[in-house]
């Protein structure tokens, strides 16, 4: 699999927001604004490389869902 770097500064997150909200709702089982905002916050932080976003999101979701 070929991996391409994504420049998150060029991504329109407002276009992705509905998809992210639907996916979070699907995974959590209900609409959770805290988790959606957490995911959006991670994506808006351009100081982190994209590869670390996935790990941070999985770690955060695991903590939130296990609580």
C-alpha positions in Angstrom: 0.0 0.0 0.0 1.4 3.4 -1.0 1.1 6.1 1.7 0.8 9.7 0.7 1.4 12.6 3.1 -1.8 14.7 3.6 -1.4 18.5 4.2 -4.2 19.0 6.7 -4.0 22.8 6.1 -5.6 22.1 2.7 -8.4 19.9 4.0 -11.8 21.5 4.5 -12.8 20.0 7.8 -16.3 21.5 7.7 -17.0 19.3 4.7 -15.7 16.2 6.6 -17.6 17.1 9.8 -20.9 15.4 8.9 -19.1 12.2 7.9 -17.0 12.3 11.2 -20.2 12.8 13.2 -22.0 9.9 11.5 -19.0 7.6 12.0 -18.6 8.5 15.7 -22.4 8.0 16.2 -22.1 4.6 14.4 -19.1 3.5 16.6 -20.4 4.9 19.9 -24.0 4.0 19.4 -25.4 7.5 20.0 -24.6 11.1 19.0 -21.9 12.3 21.4 -20.9 15.9 20.8 -17.9 15.6 23.2 -16.4 12.8 21.1 -17.2 14.6 17.8 -15.5 17.8 19.1 -12.5 15.8 20.4 -12.1 14.2 16.9 -12.5 17.6 15.2 -10.0 19.2 17.6 -7.4 16.5 16.8 -7.8 17.1 13.1 -7.7 20.9 13.5 -4.3 20.7 15.3 -1.9 21.1 12.4 1.2 20.8 14.6 0.8 17.0 14.8 1.6 14.7 11.9 -1.4 13.0 10.4 -0.1 9.6 11.3 -0.3 10.4 15.0 -3.9 11.6 14.8 -5.2 8.0 14.3 -3.4 6.8 17.4 -4.6 9.8 19.5 -8.2 9.3 18.4 -8.1 5.6 19.1 -6.6 6.2 22.5 -9.1 8.9 23.3 -12.1 6.8 22.2 -10.9 3.8 24.2 -10.7 5.9 27.3 -14.1 7.5 26.7 -15.9 4.3 25.9 -14.3 2.3 28.8 -15.4 5.0 31.3 
